[in-house]
Amino acid sequence: MTTQTLSESGRSTPQLSLRTVLHNAGIGLALLALIVFFSVFTEHFLTPNNITNILTQITINLVLAVGMTFVILVGGIDLSVGSVMAFAAVVAGKAITLPGFGPAEAIALAVVAATMTGVLCGVFNGVISAYWALPSFIITLGMLNIARGAALQVSDAQTIYSFPLAFEEFGSAMIYGVPVVFLVALLLVFVAWFILNFTVFGRILYGIGNNEEAVRLAGHSVFRYKVAAFTICGFTAGIAAIVYMARLNISSPIAGIGFELNAIAAVIIGGTSLSGGRGSVIGTLLGAVIIGVLANGLILIGLSDFMRQMITGVVIVFAVILDHYRAKYAAK
Amino acid sequence: MKLLKIAAGAVSGLAMLAGTAMADDKPVVGLIMKSLANEFFQNMMVGAQAHQEKRGDYELLAVGMQNETDFESQINAVENFITQGVDAIVVAPADSRAMVRPLKKAMDAGIVVVNFDVALDEDAKKQRGVELAFVGPDNRGGAKLAGDALGEKLGEGGKVVIIEGNPGADNATQRRLGFEDSVAEFKLDLLDSRTAHWETEEANSVFSNMLTAHPDIQGVMAANDSMAIGVVKALESAGRDDILVVGFDNIPAVGPMIEDGRMLATVDQFGTDMAANAIDLALEVVQGGPELEGWVKTPIELVTAN
């Protein structure tokens, strides 16, 4: 009996089904094709330095996209992550440059300030949109403006600079050519993957995206889970702010304009359904890598900025068309 | 209902404020700027406010916009100023064509108009029959100053790349042309030229990729300092200290970089004083001085380590 129950629950787990594995393999193959293409047509693509560059460059988008995956899985969207990242960076920038703290304390203070700012914005997004059942598209559009305005207000529109040396070192540190900030992002991916696949919490998030009413009837508070999803997204925006600051050694109130779209693109290219309930954070990781490889490879090939933008757009449209057929197939 | 009342109260309060401003004998200057989210214009507005307090013989009404491309709100601001009957409008146009028509309307209403920072389009002016001077820096000449500093260091055949501002923005175009003038004069080898939309993080990524494609780059011309910072960070992570970087704007954050040689030079166009100077010129005309003509160039200066 026990065995049967286990296998049944195993089958109802979308991430572990054969279909999902095949699907991630599909994205992986697309990525592999891109890598082969750029390796053949450019001289420097497959060099250790360039791979380090790509990993550095995708880190912020990956961090934001991990949080975004949670929100999209429950059928929501968060348009505010770029602005929230800038707001968190400015608040943390103010904190880290406060006089009278040693480097270690200042950095700790900045990390707390950035993540708390992100979490508070996420809680706001979640509570408002879930309590009144309002479209998160609009609520987070509001937050996009609130957070951007707040970032400008707090910083007086000035770039904040001169952070402790140790913070700079963290931003540019490498372990065998792998940027430490990327390892932080990878850790987030792992934690998210674990939560989504191996905890009741994660299963319920998928359930909400598939059939909110069923989750409610089963006696779970949909409100609480939705707020949690948005809070996680806010938290990752705070982490992204730390990565931004460590990498560039400044806090700019105009940072992150349009980053929400890149994060959403990574999630969608990674095969998570915009209507919720289907997808995986591993797909998101692959989606972020695809976007980063395209941005890098198309420059190495020498393609113009405008062509580059067009091609990235085409890839997003293509991913959504694929998702349409995947949904049809899944419904059968 | 309550909300409506509050709104009504706020509107009448604003009207009263405007009323008192008008009631004074002092001339009223309407200042229209671009995005106050931009450090440069924020400082400019602070400079203008300080100037107003110092002079004290005029009233200042200042408006900015949400972002660099929000020209709708600039047009609305001109129309509001016409309705309020200001004596002068001092404007940094977000779009050099779209602003010509509303400004013509203001001039027809007898308002002194001074165009600063970005010049209105010559053809658009001709088409509307507008004669209007321009008060502002020579972005192209400024960029050439920075480019020349780089050219002198590198000499003939030096391999350079350009990091551009927003495609289509007038100052971005002028700065690119200025850099290209230096490239031509010093016979530099321009390997690549790409936009990073004025932004640090994007410049950091875009330049890292350019450096991978062209490891032999010797010099970088960035169209503003925010992007130059991104380039400097990319060079640090690549462990390269043999590549020279020039920027534009002289924002405080690049001060230490110029001092310790991570940047070769930047260009100061004294943005903090720019609006204030334009206001001075406008007030002279309001008080019966001669009309401005042609291009009144404002100072620019190359900033280097010593």
HADDOCK unambig.tbl for C-alpha pairs under 7 A between the chains (distance, minus, plus):
assign (segid A and resid 44 and name CA) (segid B and resid 212 and name CA) 6.47 0.50 0.50
assign (segid A and resid 44 and name CA) (segid B and resid 213 and name CA) 6.43 0.50 0.50
assign (segid A and resid 50 and name CA) (segid B and resid 212 and name CA) 6.42 0.50 0.50
assign (segid A and resid 53 and name CA) (segid B and resid 208 and name CA) 6.80 0.50 0.50
assign (segid A and resid 57 and name CA) (segid B and resid 205 and name CA) 5.94 0.50 0.50
assign (segid A and resid 152 and name CA) (segid B and resid 37 and name CA) 6.30 0.50 0.50
assign (segid A and resid 157 and name CA) (segid B and resid 37 and name CA) 5.48 0.50 0.50
assign (segid A and resid 157 and name CA) (segid B and resid 38 and name CA) 6.36 0.50 0.50
assign (segid A and resid 157 and name CA) (segid B and resid 39 and name CA) 5.19 0.50 0.50
assign (segid A and resid 157 and name CA) (segid B and resid 42 and name CA) 6.56 0.50 0.50
assign (segid A and resid 158 and name CA) (segid B and resid 39 and name CA) 5.26 0.50 0.50
assign (segid A and resid 159 and name CA) (segid B and resid 253 and name CA) 7.00 0.50 0.50
assign (segid A and resid 161 and name CA) (segid B and resid 253 and name CA) 6.08 0.50 0.50
assign (segid A and resid 172 and name CA) (segid B and resid 237 and name CA) 6.01 0.50 0.50
assign (segid A and resid 248 and name CA) (segid B and resid 230 and name CA) 6.54 0.50 0.50
assign (segid A and resid 248 and name CA) (segid B and resid 233 and name CA) 6.10 0.50 0.50
assign (segid A and resid 254 and name CA) (segid B and resid 37 and name CA) 6.93 0.50 0.50
assign (segid A and resid 296 and name CA) (segid B and resid 209 and name CA) 5.87 0.50 0.50
assign (segid A and resid 299 and name CA) (segid B and resid 209 and name CA) 6.49 0.50 0.50
assign (segid A and resid 299 and name CA) (segid B and resid 210 and name CA) 6.82 0.50 0.50
assign (segid A and resid 300 and name CA) (segid B and resid 209 and name CA) 6.65 0.50 0.50
assign (segid A and resid 300 and name CA) (segid B and resid 210 and name CA) 6.89 0.50 0.50
assign (segid A and resid 300 and name CA) (segid B and resid 213 and name CA) 5.09 0.50 0.50
assign (segid A and resid 305 and name CA) (segid B and resid 194 and name CA) 6.55 0.50 0.50
